[in-house]
Each structure stands twice: as C-alpha cells, then as structure tokens.
Amino acid sequence: MKIIVESGELKRTLGIVSRGVSSRPQLPILSGVMLKAKDNEVSLVATDLEISFWLSLSAKVEEEGEVVVPAKLFSELVSSFPSGNVTLSVEKHVVKIEVDGIVSEIVGQGAEDFPSVPRANKAQVVLRSGDFRQKIDRVCVSAARDDTRPVLTGVLWEINEEKVSLVATDGYRLSVDSLTLSKTELEKETRLILPARSLQEISKMLGETGADDFSLEFNKSNQQVIFKVGEIEVTSRLIAGEFPPYQQIMPNTYSSRAVFGKGEILEGVKRASLFARDNANIVKLQMEKDKVVVRAENSQVGTSVSNVPATTEGDELTVAFNARYLLDYLASCTSETVIWETEGELKPSVFRNEDEKTWVQVVMPVRVQE
C-alpha cells in the first residue's frame, strides 16, 4: 500500500475515528485503526465491538492495500506533523511515514483479523440534529452505568410514523421524551434498544460537525444500527432483551403538587448535597404552603436548609431523594420553572416543565428511618 494524504485532513479524521478504539481492548488488534486504500480515497476504521467509526478522506492512491496501525502511537505521531502532504507506504506490515523531511516507521498488523464493519446502505430514519442532541442528552442520564442488567444501559426507541419515543431507566429513575421524525421508512411500532454510550457519542459528534440532520439504518438480523452524519458512519450494536414495562410506574395522578423556580431549587439542592455526601447522599424536599424546603442533615457535619418559594396544592409532605438524581435532572432542564407532582412520600415523584410537554422525569424516593 502507498498513499499520499494531506496532514491536516489525516489529523481530523483520526481524531474522529479514534473514538472507536477501546482503552481496554478485548483483542490486541482492536487497539489499532485500520487504513484501507482503494480508488482515490483511504478509509479509516476503528471498533471496540460495541461501537465502530468509519470515515474516508481523499488521497492519491499509488498502491491499494490495507493495514492496521497502533491507534495511540499513530495519532500522537500525526498530531506532531507540520502542514503538508504525508506519504504512507507499507511493506510487510511496517508502515513508513514521510512528511517534510520527517521519516517514521511503525510496526502494524495485517487487516485480515480486523472485525468486519458494515456500511450504510439506505436511510430508514432521518432526525434533526439539534432536537436529537437536546433530548438524548437528558434521557441518557437515567440509563444505568453498570452492566448488571445490560438492557438498562440502553435507551428504548419506540418508533411510529411520526415520532420516536425515548425511554431510559436504571431502576431508580426514569426519563421519557420524544422526537419528531423528518422521515421514516420503518414498519409501524418498531421497538429497539440502543446503547446510551453510542447515542451520547453521536450527540457529541453532531455538536462538533454542525450537521443539520443525520440518518439511521437498522439491521435487526445482525442486531446493529448505522448512523450516518455527513461522511461519517458510526455502527453500534443493538441491545437484546426486554425493556421493563415503564408505563406501569408512570404516575397518572397526584395528591401534592408544587411549582417553583429551577434556579432556586437547583442551588438549594447543590447546597444540601454538600451536607449529604457522608449521609447516603440523601436530600429531603418538604412541601409546605407556598414553599418547598430543601433540607439535608448530618450529625457529624451540620444542616442545610433552603426555603424555595412555590405555588403548592394538596397534601403537605416530605420526600427523601438521592441528591445526584435531582441534580442530573435539574442540570439538563432548560425551563425556568419546574413542576413536582407526587402521590405520597414513598411513591414515584414526577418532575416536568410547562415548556416541554413530552419530557417527563420520574425519580423514586429513598426510604429513610427517622
């Protein structure tokens, strides 16, 4: 293989593709990036078997071929290059790299053992980038972080002709939102579970590229989804399994309700969380007439009490929460006003805002001993 590429484009492409390289690869070859030269372009591919990145750039291909190079070393080397053309040539898996009088050699590997990565074929769903980024970022906060129950590390997509409902839960909290589809060619009522990590990577990429929209293509038989953002293709596995029946824990009524300022409650919870760190991270919201009291107590440290003005109705009550769950929700809330509804101290609490009717956050209370 022998190619000539522009160093700036090579740096940019490596910066994107390297996101697919695992820091703890299951196989040694997964610590590398595959270079595949054909026709008038070179494709860079990286995968950790859960998520894969494929991006091509223009090149002068003097000899076609493919090779796998160590991702970290190659990226750091290329980032040090000056502007200009870079010549890469491969002989017996040794990659010779020349640019502006600089000559380096890297020992690579044959590409025959590199996993096959599917390519995009036909867009089945088209989504607007801005809408997707906002909603996926706040839904993903409720996805589980550990793999004890793999299905909970994903986001459920319920797709119909007009919209896709997004649902994530870790068993202690639940986020529900929806996206309007620009285009869909899927059959009605398609249900799929996509890894939260993959969706967050796509969100970051959309922010960096500035793309107005992007497409998705699902392959149920191979349990994969391909995202296409401009010329970038990202392949992710789908998560197999049955998503919990989340509708069963979605409250439809309430006996107590409070409406208050997002900024004031956020600051109150932040202060309380300082005192709650050594006390199971428990913060209490106490609903009283015309106010919500945010409280945290620690016999070794002290007490924090914040009175937040609120419009209240129904029964007065006190509910204990994990402070992190409240902070995650409030940090992603763009509305100036938050609505809190609950049927009781040990019942799921619903948080929503008046600006966005589709977004609902459910947080389970913490049972505490008085």
C-alpha positions in Angstrom: 0.0 0.0 0.0 1.2 3.5 -0.8 -0.8 6.7 -0.4 -0.4 10.5 -0.2 -2.7 12.5 2.0 -2.9 16.0 3.5 -1.7 16.0 7.1 -4.5 18.3 8.4 -7.2 16.1 7.0 -5.5 13.0 8.4 -5.3 14.6 11.9 -9.0 15.5 11.7 -10.1 12.0 10.5 -8.0 10.3 13.1 -9.5 12.5 15.9 -13.0 11.2 14.9 -12.2 7.6 14.2 -10.1 7.1 17.3 -13.2 7.3 19.5 -14.0 3.8 18.5 -10.7 2.5 19.9 -11.1 0.8 23.3 -8.8 1.7 26.2 -9.1 -2.0 27.3 -9.4 -3.9 24.1 -10.8 -7.5 24.2 -8.4 -8.4 21.3 -5.0 -6.8 20.6 -6.0 -5.8 17.1 -8.8 -3.6 18.5 -6.2 -1.2 19.8 -5.5 -0.2 16.2 -7.0 1.8 13.4 -7.4 0.1 10.0 -6.3 2.0 6.9 -7.9 0.8 3.7 -6.7 2.4 0.5 -8.8 2.0 -2.7 -9.6 4.1 -5.7 -9.0 7.7 -4.8 -9.5 7.6 -1.0 -8.3 6.0 2.2 -10.8 4.8 4.8 -10.0 4.8 8.5 -11.9 2.3 10.6 -11.9 1.7 14.4 -14.1 -0.5 16.6 -14.3 -1.9 20.1 -17.0 -4.4 19.0 -19.8 -2.2 20.6 -19.3 0.9 18.5 -17.4 1.4 15.2 -16.3 4.5 13.3 -15.7 4.7 9.5 -14.6 7.8 7.7 -12.9 8.2 4.4 -10.7 11.0 3.1 -9.4 11.9 -0.3 -5.9 10.5 -1.2 -3.6 9.9 -4.0 -3.5 6.1 -4.0 -0.4 4.8 -5.8 -0.9 1.2 -4.5 -4.0 -0.2 -2.9 -4.0 -2.2 0.3 -4.9 -2.2 3.9 -3.1 -2.3 7.3 -3.8 -1.9 11.0 -1.7 0.6 12.9 -1.5 1.2 16.7 -4.1 4.0 17.2 -2.5 5.9 20.1 1.0 6.0 18.6 -0.2 6.8 15.1 -2.5 9.6 16.4 0.2 11.2 18.5 2.7 11.0 15.7 0.4 12.5 13.1 -0.6 15.3 15.5 3.0 16.4 15.6 3.3 16.7 11.8 3.6 20.1 10.1 1.2 21.1 7.3 1.8 19.4 4.0 1.4 16.1 2.2 2.1 12.8 4.1 3.3 9.7 2.3 2.4 6.4 3.8 3.8 3.2 2.4 3.5 -0.4 3.7 5.9 -3.3 3.3 5.5 -6.5 5.4 3.2 -4.7 7.8 5.8 -1.9 8.5 4.2 1.5 7.8 6.7 4.1 6.6 5.5 7.7 7.1 7.2 10.6 5.4 6.4 14.3 5.7 8.6 17.4 5.1 11.9 15.6 5.8 10.5 13.6 8.7 10.6 9.8 8.4 9.0 7.4 10.9 8.3 3.7 10.8 5.5 2.0 12.7 5.1 -1.8 13.0 1.5 -2.6 12.1 -0.6 -5.7 11.7 -2.4 -7.4 8.9 -6.0 -6.4 8.4 -7.3 -9.9 7.8 -8.1 -10.3 11.5 -9.8 -6.9 11.9 -13.5 -7.2 12.5 -15.8 -6.6 9.6 -17.7 -3.3 9.9 -20.9 -2.9 7.9 -21.5 0.2 5.7 -24.6 2.4 5.4 -26.9 1.4 2.6 -30.3 3.2 2.8 -31.5 5.7 5.3 -34.6 4.4 7.2 -35.0 7.3 9.7 -33.9 11.0 9.4 -33.7 13.2 12.5 -32.9 16.8 13.1 -29.6 17.2 15.0 -30.5 20.0 17.4 -33.7 18.3 18.6 -31.9 14.9 19.0 -28.9 16.4 20.9 -31.1 18.1 23.5 -33.4 15.2 24.1 -30.9 12.3 24.0 -28.6 14.1 26.4 -31.2 14.4 29.1 -32.8 11.0 28.6 -29.4 9.2 28.8 -28.7 10.5 32.3 -31.2 7.8 33.5 -29.5 4.9 31.8 -27.6 2.5 34.1 -23.9 2.9 34.3 -23.0 -0.8 35.0 -23.7 -3.9 33.0 -25.5 -5.9 35.8 -28.6 -5.6 33.6 -27.4 -4.8 30.1 -30.9 -3.8 28.9 -30.8 -0.9 31.4 -27.6 0.6 29.8 -29.6 1.4 26.7 -32.4 3.7 25.6 -35.6 2.3 24.3 -36.8 3.6 20.9 -40.4 3.2 20.1 -40.8 4.3 16.5 -44.1 5.1 14.7 -44.9 7.0 11.6 -44.5 10.5 13.1 -42.2 10.3 16.2 -39.9 8.2 18.2 -40.4 7.9 22.0 -37.2 7.7 24.0 -37.1 5.9 27.4 -34.2 5.2 29.8 -34.2 3.9 33.4 -31.7 2.5 35.8 -34.4 1.2 38.2 -34.3 4.3 40.4 -35.3 7.0 37.9 -37.0 7.1 34.5 -36.7 9.6 31.7 -39.2 9.8 28.8 -39.2 12.1 25.9 -40.0 12.0 22.1 -38.5 13.2 18.8 -40.4 14.2 15.7 -39.3 12.3 12.6 -38.2 14.1 9.5 -38.5 10.8 7.6 -39.1 7.2 8.3 -39.4 4.0 6.2 -39.7 1.6 9.1 -42.6 -0.6 9.8 -45.1 0.7 12.3 -44.4 0.3 16.1 -40.7 -0.7 15.8 -39.1 -1.2 19.2 -35.3 -1.2 19.6 -32.8 -0.7 22.4 -29.8 1.4 21.6 -26.7 1.7 23.9 -26.7 5.1 25.7 -23.0 5.4 25.2 -23.4 5.2 21.4 -26.1 7.8 21.4 -24.0 10.2 23.5 -21.1 9.7 21.1 -23.4 10.7 18.2 -24.6 13.7 20.2 -21.0 14.9 20.7 -20.2 14.4 17.0 -23.3 16.3 15.9 -22.2 19.2 18.0 -18.7 19.2 16.5 -19.7 18.8 12.9 -22.6 21.2 12.9 -24.7 18.8 10.7 -28.3 19.9 10.5 -29.6 16.3 10.3 -28.5 12.7 10.2 -29.8 9.3 9.2 -30.2 5.9 10.8 -30.4 2.4 9.3 -31.3 -0.6 11.4 -30.4 -4.2 10.8 -32.4 -6.4 13.1 -31.0 -9.6 11.9 -27.4 -8.5 12.8 -28.6 -6.5 15.7 -26.9 -3.3 14.5 -27.7 0.3 13.8 -25.7 2.6 11.5 -25.7 6.3 12.0 -24.6 8.5 9.0 -23.5 12.0 9.9 -22.3 13.6 6.7 -19.5 11.4 5.5 -19.0 9.8 8.9 -20.6 6.3 9.6 -21.0 5.0 13.1 -22.1 1.5 13.7 -23.5 0.3 17.1 -24.8 -2.9 18.3 -28.4 -3.1 19.4 -29.1 -4.4 22.9 -31.1 -7.7 23.0 -33.6 -8.2 25.7 -37.0 -7.0 27.0 -37.1 -3.4 28.3 -39.0 -3.0 31.6 -42.7 -2.1 31.2 -42.1 1.5 32.1 -45.7 2.6 31.7 -46.6 0.7 34.9 -44.5 3.1 37.1 -45.6 6.3 35.3 -48.0 8.0 37.7 -51.1 9.5 36.1 -52.4 11.3 39.1 -51.1 13.3 42.1 -52.1 14.3 45.6 -49.5 17.0 46.1 -48.1 19.5 43.5 -45.5 22.3 43.7 -44.3 24.7 41.0 -41.1 26.6 41.7 -38.1 28.3 40.0 -35.5 25.9 38.5 -32.5 28.1 39.5 -33.6 28.4 43.2 -34.3 24.7 43.7 -31.0 23.8 41.9 -29.0 26.0 44.2 -30.8 24.6 47.2 -30.1 21.0 46.2 -26.5 21.8 45.5 -26.0 23.3 49.0 -27.8 20.4 50.6 -25.7 17.9 48.7 -22.6 19.2 50.4 -24.0 18.0 53.7 -25.5 14.8 52.3 -22.2 13.4 50.9 -21.5 11.4 54.0 -25.1 10.5 54.7 -26.0 8.3 51.7 -26.4 11.4 49.6 -29.9 11.9 50.9 -31.7 15.3 50.4 -35.2 15.9 51.5 -37.8 18.1 49.7 -40.5 19.2 52.2 -43.7 20.6 50.5 -45.4 23.2 52.7 -47.8 26.0 52.0 -46.3 28.4 49.4 -42.9 26.9 49.6 -40.6 23.9 49.2 -37.9 23.4 51.9 -34.7 21.7 50.7 -33.0 20.0 53.7 -30.0 17.8 54.4 -28.8 16.8 57.8 -25.6 15.2 59.0 -25.0 14.8 62.8 -21.2 14.9 62.1 -21.2 17.9 59.8 -24.3 20.0 60.2 -27.5 21.0 58.5 -28.5 22.9 55.3 -32.0 24.4 54.9 -33.2 26.4 51.9 -36.7 27.8 51.6 -37.8 28.0 47.9 -41.0 30.0 47.1 -43.5 27.8 45.4 -47.1 27.5 44.3 -48.4 24.4 46.1 -51.6 22.4 46.3 -52.7 19.2 48.0 -51.2 17.5 51.0 -48.0 18.7 52.8 -45.3 16.0 52.8 -41.6 15.3 52.9 -39.9 13.1 50.3 -36.2 11.9 50.5 -34.2 11.7 47.3 -30.8 10.8 46.1 -29.3 14.2 45.5 -27.5 13.2 42.4 -30.7 12.2 40.7 -32.2 15.6 41.3 -29.0 17.4 40.2 -28.8 15.4 37.0 -32.4 16.3 36.1 -32.1 20.0 37.1 -28.8 20.4 35.2 -30.4 19.3 32.0 -33.6 21.3 32.4 -33.7 24.4 30.3 -37.0 25.8 31.6 -37.1 28.5 34.3 -40.0 26.7 36.1 -40.2 23.1 37.4 -43.3 21.2 38.3 -43.1 18.5 41.0 -46.0 16.0 41.4 -46.4 13.1 43.8 -49.0 10.8 45.3 -47.1 10.2 48.6 -43.8 10.1 50.4 -42.9 6.6 49.1 -44.5 6.9 45.7 -42.6 7.8 42.5 -42.2 11.6 42.0 -42.8 13.2 38.6 -40.8 16.2 37.5 -41.7 18.1 34.4 -41.8 21.6 33.0 -44.5 23.6 31.2 -42.4 24.4 28.2 -41.9 20.8 27.0 -44.9 18.6 27.5 -43.2 15.5 26.1 -40.3 15.3 28.7 -41.1 13.6 32.0 -38.6 12.7 34.7 -39.7 10.1 37.3 -37.5 9.8 40.5 -38.0 7.1 43.1 -37.9 8.3 46.7 -35.5 6.9 49.3 -36.9 5.2 52.3 -35.3 6.6 55.4 -35.5 5.7 59.1 -36.5 8.6 61.3 
